[in-house]
Amino acid sequence: MIMNTVFWGLSIPFLGTMLGSGCVFFMKREMNDNVQRALLGFAAGVMIAASVWSLLIPAMDMSEAMGRLAFVPALAGFALGVAFLFLLDRITPHLHAVAQKPEGPKSSVDRISRTMMLVFAVTLHNIPEGMAVGVVFASFLAGGNAISSADALALAIGIAIQNFPEGAIISMPLRSEGNGKLRSFVYGTLSGAVEPVAAVLTILLTSLVLPFLPYLLSFAAGAMVYVVVEELLPEATRDEKTDICTIGFALGFALMMVLDVALG
């Protein structure tokens, strides 16, 4: 039973990417702009709620023996998570930058280069998300009351929802540049393959991870919040069209809060 929970928990985020990549089979060119904005806003709300209820609060609960200083591991881990993604973005392209259509005529080499940059950026950004899932399930497998199976699954579902538009923004441009639907789908899906790999590696290192779980949980929260603020929201609110994103964000936040509290 426990192993089934872990298996599905590690698979769900990858399935989110796969389903998003599958949009290439049903859409002629690109995802509708309003639908994309709503999905990105929804994903942002889910990730913020998951960062608070599934990561930061459990991190502080694990450190309650520190009394009034129980916030220190959560604060330190959160800051490190933000700093890590900040540095990562300095050496890789921003998703909202490379996802935009290039202005003016571009050669086929330029288009391929831009698409490969997008694939690389999304793949690299999926690593800390996979680690977040792995850390939560490592905490669940270690026992204790800080993380339940429902908490872990709720986080996995939240990341899967966030992965859906990411899979689409890879497969759809690949298709529009002349690749076949199947090839575009495969490339989009493979961008999410690093998540279960990163999660499994994190779980395998559980014995080393346990003493640092509060820091790692909050590290994952910092990384997720950074992705929301730096990548998802700018893309969803470009051109000052914010209404659809705002509604999606509110719905995503509310859903994740209910899932985490009610099921946890």
Summary of the structure (lengths in Angstrom):
residues: 264
radius of gyration: 18.2
end to end distance: 17.4
largest distance: 61.2
contacts: 997
relative contact order: 0.25
helix: 84%
strand: 0%
